[in-house]
């Protein structure tokens, strides 16, 4: 990570200001989606961004009110009211703290690369589609001059962001584009949609607020399912975004620390009457693309966002929405992994299916479902491929005993193929299974060995098992007396079995 010298500090601060401007319309939109007031979303963006930037495990990542969470929150608010939402957000934070306490963040590293590509592409499409809502008024699409004005300002914003870095890097191109387009609209008196058209952002400092819900089991039964879903979606989106930024910056974040910060942020958010949040891919990409790499960028974004609410709401409400839409369009273009389209024809078919499948499911349903589906499919493909790799080389030793030299991994998916390798009826009286070049992975594999031993015992033949790991020997029952102990050569891997501490 680059040192925080004056030049880097300036980059982080200016990037934070840009991000704070991009947070405003998103927070308002997500609050309205969740059926709560705009300030509920803005306060959530401030609190979550501040806490996670100060305490989290991924400097440079931006968190705030998120659409993936707002979709889940809507039914709770409509059915039971905003106070139940605040209680659910607090409990969501508690679950995220437990996730961090048990150090489960490391498991995000198990997400396969095709799933990551699908996640990135799907989220880029979702963010892109979400911007079209700004081209509507009262549910109706803009038409005529209003539409062409909006499109022209969006195109101008995008052109400035793409061209300005070739001329100067004094200001982040995204911040310069917002300022230039806003100044042009004000100077020429152009009539176009502004941030203020979405709702007022004027307000004071957030105040402490205990959720006004009865502390009963009935309340717990209402908020618990929502809290679990919100915690899962928030952590999945956050930790996948962390992985994405790790890859872009060639650094390594700390997922457990980030989970802890997310939990604290959401607990605080719930106690300050806001809707909580998680990582935001779009705003994070703005920040990283601007060159921000330190915590100061996120802290700056949070502080300026609060400043907008308390002091500068009248000015921020005049910013053209077209400028922010243009900025988000550029973010989507840069976030989408265009190279993945070319590699789809080169990578294995099952990986291509995962990339496309996760992308489509993300767009049609939600991120958590898409990622879980991708991971499960990838695991099943992995198991199927490795199940076919179990094989045995057959030979006869100097005593006339038949030796099966097993190769590959013996686990739940390969036990049927393992059993088919042997011919107890036609084998000689003594048969040896050599496990030196094989690995017994789980309890299903041990049961398969025991079952094979029973087949040989049933017809009066002797089965000899060589080079099994000590924990495998502990689980064996019927075959225990058939093991030839070679302690100095036995392997030391461990079986995945819940009976082994």
BATOR-818666 format. One line per field, with one value per residue (C-alpha): x, y, z; residue in three letters. Coordinates in Angstrom, 3 decimals, decimal comma. Layout:
N
xx <- c(X/...);
yy <- c(Y/...);
zz <- c(Z/...);
residu <- c(ALA/...);
END
This chain:
501
xx <- c(0,000/1,440/2,681/0,314/2,453/0,966/0,272/-1,497/-3,399/-4,640/-5,695/-7,601/-9,356/-10,445/-11,580/-13,555/-15,357/-16,250/-17,537/-19,641/-21,419/-22,024/-23,418/-26,243/-28,585/-27,877/-28,710/-31,915/-32,964/-32,342/-34,202/-37,234/-37,003/-37,094/-40,137/-38,336/-37,416/-34,413/-32,619/-32,826/-30,693/-28,338/-27,680/-27,023/-24,517/-22,749/-22,610/-21,712/-19,135/-17,496/-17,287/-16,113/-13,574/-12,109/-12,149/-12,546/-10,113/-10,079/-8,849/-10,287/-13,515/-16,706/-19,756/-23,205/-26,917/-27,200/-29,872/-29,376/-30,384/-33,148/-35,000/-35,184/-36,118/-39,152/-41,519/-40,551/-41,211/-44,496/-45,719/-44,503/-43,074/-39,681/-39,093/-38,938/-36,424/-34,154/-34,370/-33,577/-30,534/-29,196/-29,619/-28,061/-24,969/-24,869/-24,852/-22,018/-20,024/-20,519/-19,334/-16,169/-15,710/-15,691/-13,244/-15,387/-14,289/-11,494/-14,044/-14,703/-11,358/-13,059/-15,263/-14,037/-12,777/-15,666/-18,103/-16,152/-16,367/-20,112/-20,490/-18,603/-20,448/-23,851/-23,389/-22,169/-25,349/-27,551/-25,993/-26,302/-29,990/-30,670/-29,613/-32,531/-34,846/-33,449/-34,841/-38,397/-40,718/-43,681/-43,128/-43,178/-40,160/-38,786/-39,707/-38,790/-36,427/-36,144/-34,898/-32,410/-31,097/-30,577/-28,813/-26,570/-25,487/-24,842/-22,715/-20,819/-20,084/-18,763/-16,648/-15,023/-14,235/-12,616/-10,753/-9,656/-7,004/-5,125/-4,895/-4,422/-4,646/-4,898/-8,456/-10,019/-11,790/-15,071/-15,115/-14,169/-16,970/-19,580/-18,365/-18,177/-21,601/-23,182/-21,611/-22,763/-26,344/-26,391/-24,774/-27,052/-30,166/-30,733/-33,914/-33,070/-33,598/-31,489/-30,697/-33,352/-36,029/-35,463/-36,124/-34,729/-31,421/-31,586/-31,336/-29,406/-27,004/-28,280/-29,607/-29,583/-32,831/-33,803/-36,045/-39,598/-40,575/-41,752/-38,946/-40,786/-40,302/-42,917/-40,754/-37,728/-39,631/-40,471/-37,036/-34,839/-35,378/-34,823/-31,703/-30,172/-30,838/-29,568/-26,415/-25,690/-26,279/-24,292/-21,302/-21,306/-21,397/-18,817/-16,322/-16,605/-15,998/-13,007/-11,652/-12,206/-10,281/-7,531/-7,115/-7,145/-4,673/-2,534/-2,923/-4,646/-7,560/-8,600/-12,051/-12,616/-11,780/-14,070/-16,872/-16,349/-16,505/-19,653/-21,284/-20,389/-21,514/-24,905/-25,484/-24,726/-26,896/-29,880/-29,516/-29,449/-32,652/-31,079/-31,231/-27,721/-25,652/-22,700/-19,984/-20,886/-19,115/-19,843/-18,589/-15,655/-14,606/-14,847/-12,564/-10,027/-10,029/-9,248/-6,139/-7,396/-5,823/-6,177/-8,850/-8,871/-10,813/-13,784/-13,667/-13,633/-16,611/-18,579/-17,701/-18,575/-21,813/-22,801/-21,720/-24,049/-26,945/-26,290/-24,755/-24,781/-28,069/-29,300/-26,240/-26,068/-29,726/-28,917/-26,451/-27,850/-28,718/-27,317/-23,803/-24,113/-25,769/-22,908/-20,416/-22,165/-22,301/-18,512/-18,154/-20,281/-18,191/-14,965/-16,326/-17,623/-14,954/-15,005/-12,136/-14,362/-16,446/-13,422/-12,284/-15,691/-14,726/-11,337/-12,106/-13,741/-17,437/-18,480/-16,576/-18,253/-21,631/-20,772/-19,749/-22,904/-25,165/-23,995/-24,304/-27,868/-29,004/-27,528/-29,532/-32,777/-32,786/-30,131/-26,433/-26,587/-28,604/-26,299/-23,082/-24,396/-25,662/-22,291/-20,317/-22,576/-22,378/-18,596/-18,315/-20,478/-18,436/-15,225/-16,583/-17,772/-14,437/-12,407/-14,786/-13,825/-10,102/-10,086/-8,341/-6,200/-3,131/-3,349/-0,285/0,795/3,571/6,128/3,715/1,024/-1,122/-3,112/-2,180/-4,475/-2,374/-5,011/-4,527/-6,670/-8,965/-11,499/-14,474/-18,264/-18,535/-15,975/-17,034/-19,175/-16,285/-13,975/-16,193/-16,382/-12,576/-12,560/-13,684/-13,916/-15,505/-12,611/-9,754/-7,227/-7,330/-5,096/-5,714/-3,771/-5,029/-2,101/-3,145/0,293/-0,688/-4,295/-6,000/-8,972/-10,874/-14,085/-16,214/-18,026/-14,675/-13,956/-17,385/-16,663/-13,425/-15,287/-17,996/-15,410/-13,715/-17,053/-17,500/-14,122/-14,754/-18,113/-16,472/-13,590/-10,845/-8,255/-7,972/-4,791/-4,919/-1,602/-0,649/-3,792/-3,589/-3,897/-7,272/-8,588/-7,561/-9,459/-12,728/-12,453/-14,613/-14,953/-11,637/-9,565/-8,010/-6,943/-4,602/-0,866/0,705/3,687/3,946/7,154/5,541/1,895/0,528/-0,517/-3,539/-6,786/-10,215/-13,157/-15,292/-17,212/-16,217/-12,604/-12,259);
yy <- c(0,000/3,430/5,623/8,364/11,276/14,709/13,708/10,480/12,323/14,831/11,987/10,234/13,392/14,466/10,938/10,871/14,078/12,526/9,375/11,412/13,041/9,632/8,291/10,834/9,700/6,019/6,369/8,259/5,742/2,747/4,409/5,022/1,417/0,227/2,462/4,730/8,427/9,682/10,745/7,144/6,089/9,073/8,519/4,839/5,787/8,145/5,750/2,582/4,357/6,042/2,963/0,534/3,008/3,626/0,059/-2,266/-4,650/-3,193/0,426/2,092/0,097/2,162/0,947/2,423/1,847/-0,915/-1,924/-5,648/-5,073/-2,576/-5,176/-7,483/-4,659/-3,550/-6,316/-5,917/-2,165/-2,539/-5,279/-4,084/-0,563/1,127/0,457/-3,285/-2,552/-0,748/-3,730/-6,124/-4,047/-4,225/-8,010/-8,201/-6,509/-8,977/-11,912/-10,285/-9,867/-13,563/-14,364/-12,365/-13,865/-17,383/-16,191/-17,401/-14,654/-16,833/-19,031/-16,268/-17,271/-20,509/-18,673/-19,832/-17,289/-17,944/-17,045/-13,825/-12,957/-13,613/-11,506/-8,565/-8,711/-9,207/-6,338/-4,035/-4,819/-4,315/-0,919/0,050/-0,893/0,935/4,239/4,125/4,957/8,499/8,849/8,703/11,227/9,921/6,500/7,855/7,992/11,407/12,535/15,202/17,946/16,741/13,358/14,773/17,244/14,419/12,267/15,132/15,901/12,209/11,984/15,167/13,793/10,534/12,349/14,516/11,495/9,655/12,610/14,785/12,370/12,723/16,488/16,867/14,892/17,864/16,809/13,344/13,255/12,138/15,080/17,511/16,173/16,696/20,241/21,195/19,819/21,340/24,716/24,541/23,736/26,589/29,115/28,360/27,803/24,360/22,710/19,131/16,706/17,357/15,552/17,654/16,140/12,791/14,226/16,734/15,859/18,637/17,444/17,588/15,219/11,650/11,074/7,953/6,025/2,730/0,738/1,123/-2,544/-4,823/-6,979/-10,269/-13,607/-12,560/-9,615/-11,886/-14,318/-11,427/-9,832/-12,946/-14,281/-10,835/-10,276/-13,582/-12,865/-9,292/-10,403/-13,069/-10,811/-7,977/-10,172/-11,903/-8,616/-7,043/-9,895/-10,422/-6,701/-7,010/-9,831/-7,732/-4,781/-7,124/-8,313/-4,783/-3,308/-6,442/-6,178/-8,371/-7,278/-8,780/-10,362/-11,128/-7,587/-6,270/-8,534/-7,159/-3,574/-4,359/-5,734/-2,695/-0,348/-1,997/-2,140/1,583/2,183/0,449/2,441/5,705/4,969/4,165/1,228/-0,230/-1,295/-3,125/-2,640/-0,755/-1,963/1,160/3,700/1,454/1,321/5,128/5,378/2,819/4,171/7,635/6,205/6,192/3,455/4,557/4,828/8,604/8,407/6,616/8,776/11,892/10,584/10,010/13,412/15,309/13,364/14,483/18,017/17,892/16,900/19,491/22,469/22,173/20,495/23,489/23,300/19,534/19,371/21,464/18,898/17,489/13,826/13,434/14,076/11,322/8,957/9,529/8,800/5,532/4,514/4,886/2,873/0,077/0,056/-0,174/-2,739/-5,186/-7,806/-7,407/-9,842/-12,588/-12,470/-13,504/-16,166/-17,871/-19,787/-20,783/-21,864/-25,212/-25,355/-25,761/-22,597/-20,679/-21,896/-20,635/-17,171/-16,743/-18,374/-16,222/-13,106/-13,925/-14,982/-11,797/-9,696/-11,661/-12,435/-11,304/-11,570/-14,084/-16,606/-16,157/-16,663/-19,653/-21,239/-20,661/-22,101/-25,162/-25,813/-25,389/-27,804/-30,386/-30,107/-30,464/-33,523/-35,119/-34,602/-35,966/-38,881/-40,112/-39,970/-42,813/-45,826/-48,822/-50,426/-54,215/-56,439/-59,687/-59,765/-62,519/-64,378/-64,546/-61,958/-59,608/-55,955/-53,034/-49,840/-47,143/-43,689/-40,589/-39,287/-41,524/-39,459/-39,491/-38,951/-41,603/-44,466/-46,135/-46,074/-47,352/-50,361/-51,194/-51,518/-54,804/-58,347/-60,260/-63,327/-63,949/-62,510/-64,867/-65,727/-62,788/-59,282/-56,108/-52,525/-50,093/-46,565/-44,887/-42,942/-42,324/-40,105/-41,090/-37,833/-38,323/-40,690/-41,952/-43,187/-45,041/-46,650/-47,751/-49,426/-51,148/-52,295/-53,747/-55,552/-57,103/-58,399/-60,149/-61,521/-62,886/-65,203/-66,258/-64,173/-61,986/-58,291/-56,418/-52,603/-50,728/-47,120/-45,666/-42,477/-42,828/-41,053/-43,325/-46,326/-44,901/-44,849/-48,312/-51,020/-54,185/-53,682/-52,795/-56,272/-56,205/-53,241/-53,732/-51,082/-49,237/-46,350/-44,943/-44,687/-43,987/-40,653/-37,857/-36,307/-36,019/-37,395/-34,989/-36,677/-35,068/-37,835/-36,710/-33,626);
zz <- c(0,000/-0,942/1,891/3,046/1,822/0,982/-2,634/-1,621/1,132/-1,432/-3,752/-0,975/0,221/-3,275/-4,047/-0,808/-1,808/-5,177/-3,490/-1,054/-4,000/-5,591/-2,319/-2,128/-4,933/-4,252/-0,550/-1,326/-3,989/-1,726/1,156/-1,058/-2,284/1,344/2,011/4,491/4,405/2,372/5,554/6,823/3,858/4,084/7,787/7,064/4,369/6,795/9,763/7,857/5,689/8,686/10,930/8,243/6,838/10,292/11,608/8,620/7,016/3,507/3,236/0,155/0,129/0,455/2,341/2,733/2,188/-0,426/-2,908/-2,277/1,354/0,569/-1,497/1,539/3,905/1,909/2,996/6,666/6,597/4,703/7,045/10,445/10,091/10,213/13,928/13,244/10,489/12,956/15,331/12,468/11,493/15,068/15,126/11,659/13,087/15,979/13,532/11,595/14,812/15,559/12,033/12,730/16,212/14,753/12,063/9,174/6,814/5,467/3,719/1,187/-0,320/-1,389/-3,885/-7,324/-9,854/-12,317/-9,532/-8,924/-12,620/-12,613/-9,464/-10,983/-14,295/-12,710/-10,286/-13,072/-15,022/-11,950/-11,196/-14,876/-15,030/-11,746/-13,352/-15,783/-12,898/-13,051/-16,576/-15,210/-13,567/-11,580/-13,144/-16,697/-19,014/-19,871/-23,370/-25,880/-24,835/-21,227/-22,383/-24,901/-22,310/-19,822/-22,402/-23,518/-19,957/-19,270/-22,431/-21,504/-18,029/-19,453/-22,057/-19,369/-17,206/-20,123/-21,689/-18,754/-17,363/-20,666/-20,120/-16,365/-13,133/-10,786/-9,895/-10,087/-13,443/-11,845/-9,408/-12,166/-14,377/-11,650/-10,972/-14,668/-15,570/-12,444/-13,245/-16,864/-15,871/-13,345/-15,700/-18,649/-16,566/-18,075/-16,842/-15,853/-12,973/-9,879/-6,634/-4,932/-7,147/-5,413/-1,964/0,486/2,101/4,689/8,262/11,490/13,185/13,616/17,125/19,283/19,027/20,620/18,257/19,527/19,460/22,272/23,635/23,219/21,495/18,947/17,950/17,709/15,494/13,156/12,833/13,098/9,542/8,040/10,139/9,052/5,380/5,645/7,474/4,865/1,864/3,435/4,222/0,848/-1,065/1,241/1,206/-2,538/-3,052/-0,720/-2,900/-6,021/-4,604/-3,417/-7,009/-8,461/-5,964/-5,528/-1,755/0,806/2,950/6,274/5,886/9,566/10,585/7,860/9,112/12,616/11,345/9,351/12,485/14,587/11,810/11,479/15,230/15,416/12,363/13,913/17,132/15,150/13,210/9,869/7,484/7,754/4,780/3,309/0,676/-2,506/-5,619/-7,665/-5,117/-4,203/-7,855/-8,087/-5,075/-6,261/-9,828/-8,444/-6,802/-3,198/-1,105/2,537/5,205/4,911/1,632/3,196/6,318/4,119/2,157/5,366/6,866/3,690/3,360/6,862/5,915/2,923/5,187/7,900/6,068/2,280/1,434/-0,606/-2,875/-3,184/-4,164/-7,268/-8,678/-11,944/-11,687/-15,198/-13,866/-11,274/-13,763/-16,209/-13,450/-12,573/-16,247/-16,423/-13,227/-14,712/-17,886/-15,902/-13,444/-16,047/-16,835/-20,622/-20,993/-19,604/-22,803/-24,857/-22,420/-22,312/-25,458/-24,051/-20,490/-19,607/-20,428/-16,800/-15,820/-18,639/-17,396/-13,888/-15,166/-17,238/-14,638/-11,722/-13,890/-14,932/-11,446/-9,947/-12,388/-12,053/-8,310/-5,866/-5,191/-2,335/-4,340/-7,341/-5,386/-3,435/-6,649/-8,311/-5,407/-5,153/-8,894/-8,865/-5,916/-7,652/-10,846/-8,835/-7,020/-10,265/-12,002/-9,100/-8,627/-12,096/-11,279/-8,753/-10,321/-9,409/-10,950/-10,544/-10,065/-8,362/-5,773/-5,130/-2,824/-5,465/-3,706/-5,901/-5,265/-6,072/-6,019/-5,541/-7,064/-6,637/-3,910/-2,218/-0,997/-1,069/-4,831/-5,787/-3,491/-6,187/-8,674/-5,913/-5,215/-8,923/-9,143/-7,196/-8,023/-4,716/-6,332/-8,737/-6,695/-5,006/-1,322/-0,372/-1,757/-0,932/-1,314/-1,356/-0,291/-0,549/-3,718/-2,687/-0,160/1,967/2,368/4,359/6,414/3,311/2,029/5,268/5,128/1,548/2,730/5,562/3,185/0,787/3,659/4,615/1,049/1,152/4,638/3,541/1,002/3,258/1,679/3,378/2,548/3,492/3,795/3,636/4,328/5,814/7,909/11,717/11,910/9,158/11,239/14,227/12,279/10,729/12,306/10,207/8,423/11,484/11,730/8,088/8,368/7,959/10,162/8,691/11,098/9,628/6,189/6,999/5,706/8,064/6,345/8,293/7,499/7,378/10,033/12,867/15,260/15,157/17,396);
residu <- c(UNK/UNK/UNK/UNK/UNK/UNK/UNK/UNK/UNK/UNK/UNK/UNK/UNK/UNK/UNK/UNK/UNK/UNK/UNK/UNK/UNK/UNK/UNK/UNK/UNK/UNK/UNK/UNK/UNK/UNK/UNK/UNK/UNK/UNK/UNK/UNK/UNK/UNK/UNK/UNK/UNK/UNK/UNK/UNK/UNK/UNK/UNK/UNK/UNK/UNK/UNK/UNK/UNK/UNK/UNK/UNK/UNK/UNK/UNK/UNK/UNK/UNK/UNK/UNK/UNK/UNK/UNK/UNK/UNK/UNK/UNK/UNK/UNK/UNK/UNK/UNK/UNK/UNK/UNK/UNK/UNK/UNK/UNK/UNK/UNK/UNK/UNK/UNK/UNK/UNK/UNK/UNK/UNK/UNK/UNK/UNK/UNK/UNK/UNK/UNK/UNK/UNK/UNK/UNK/UNK/UNK/UNK/UNK/UNK/UNK/UNK/UNK/UNK/UNK/UNK/UNK/UNK/UNK/UNK/UNK/UNK/UNK/UNK/UNK/UNK/UNK/UNK/UNK/UNK/UNK/UNK/UNK/UNK/UNK/UNK/UNK/UNK/UNK/UNK/UNK/UNK/UNK/UNK/UNK/UNK/UNK/UNK/UNK/UNK/UNK/UNK/UNK/UNK/UNK/UNK/UNK/UNK/UNK/UNK/UNK/UNK/UNK/UNK/UNK/UNK/UNK/UNK/UNK/UNK/UNK/UNK/UNK/UNK/UNK/UNK/UNK/UNK/UNK/UNK/UNK/UNK/UNK/UNK/UNK/UNK/UNK/UNK/UNK/UNK/UNK/UNK/UNK/UNK/UNK/UNK/UNK/UNK/UNK/UNK/UNK/UNK/UNK/UNK/UNK/UNK/UNK/UNK/UNK/UNK/UNK/UNK/UNK/UNK/UNK/UNK/UNK/UNK/UNK/UNK/UNK/UNK/UNK/UNK/UNK/UNK/UNK/UNK/UNK/UNK/UNK/UNK/UNK/UNK/UNK/UNK/UNK/UNK/UNK/UNK/UNK/UNK/UNK/UNK/UNK/UNK/UNK/UNK/UNK/UNK/UNK/UNK/UNK/UNK/UNK/UNK/UNK/UNK/UNK/UNK/UNK/UNK/UNK/UNK/UNK/UNK/UNK/UNK/UNK/UNK/UNK/UNK/UNK/UNK/UNK/UNK/UNK/UNK/UNK/UNK/UNK/UNK/UNK/UNK/UNK/UNK/UNK/UNK/UNK/UNK/UNK/UNK/UNK/UNK/UNK/UNK/UNK/UNK/UNK/UNK/UNK/UNK/UNK/UNK/UNK/UNK/UNK/UNK/UNK/UNK/UNK/UNK/UNK/UNK/UNK/UNK/UNK/UNK/UNK/UNK/UNK/UNK/UNK/UNK/UNK/UNK/UNK/UNK/UNK/UNK/UNK/UNK/UNK/UNK/UNK/UNK/UNK/UNK/UNK/UNK/UNK/UNK/UNK/UNK/UNK/UNK/UNK/UNK/UNK/UNK/UNK/UNK/UNK/UNK/UNK/UNK/UNK/UNK/UNK/UNK/UNK/UNK/UNK/UNK/UNK/UNK/UNK/UNK/UNK/UNK/UNK/UNK/UNK/UNK/UNK/UNK/UNK/UNK/UNK/UNK/UNK/UNK/UNK/UNK/UNK/UNK/UNK/UNK/UNK/UNK/UNK/UNK/UNK/UNK/UNK/UNK/UNK/UNK/UNK/UNK/UNK/UNK/UNK/UNK/UNK/UNK/UNK/UNK/UNK/UNK/UNK/UNK/UNK/UNK/UNK/UNK/UNK/UNK/UNK/UNK/UNK/UNK/UNK/UNK/UNK/UNK/UNK/UNK/UNK/UNK/UNK/UNK/UNK/UNK/UNK/UNK/UNK/UNK/UNK/UNK/UNK/UNK/UNK/UNK/UNK/UNK/UNK/UNK/UNK/UNK/UNK/UNK/UNK/UNK/UNK/UNK/UNK/UNK/UNK/UNK/UNK/UNK/UNK/UNK/UNK/UNK/UNK/UNK/UNK/UNK/UNK/UNK/UNK/UNK/UNK/UNK/UNK/UNK/UNK/UNK/UNK/UNK/UNK/UNK/UNK/UNK/UNK/UNK/UNK/UNK/UNK/UNK/UNK/UNK/UNK/UNK/UNK/UNK/UNK/UNK/UNK/UNK);
END
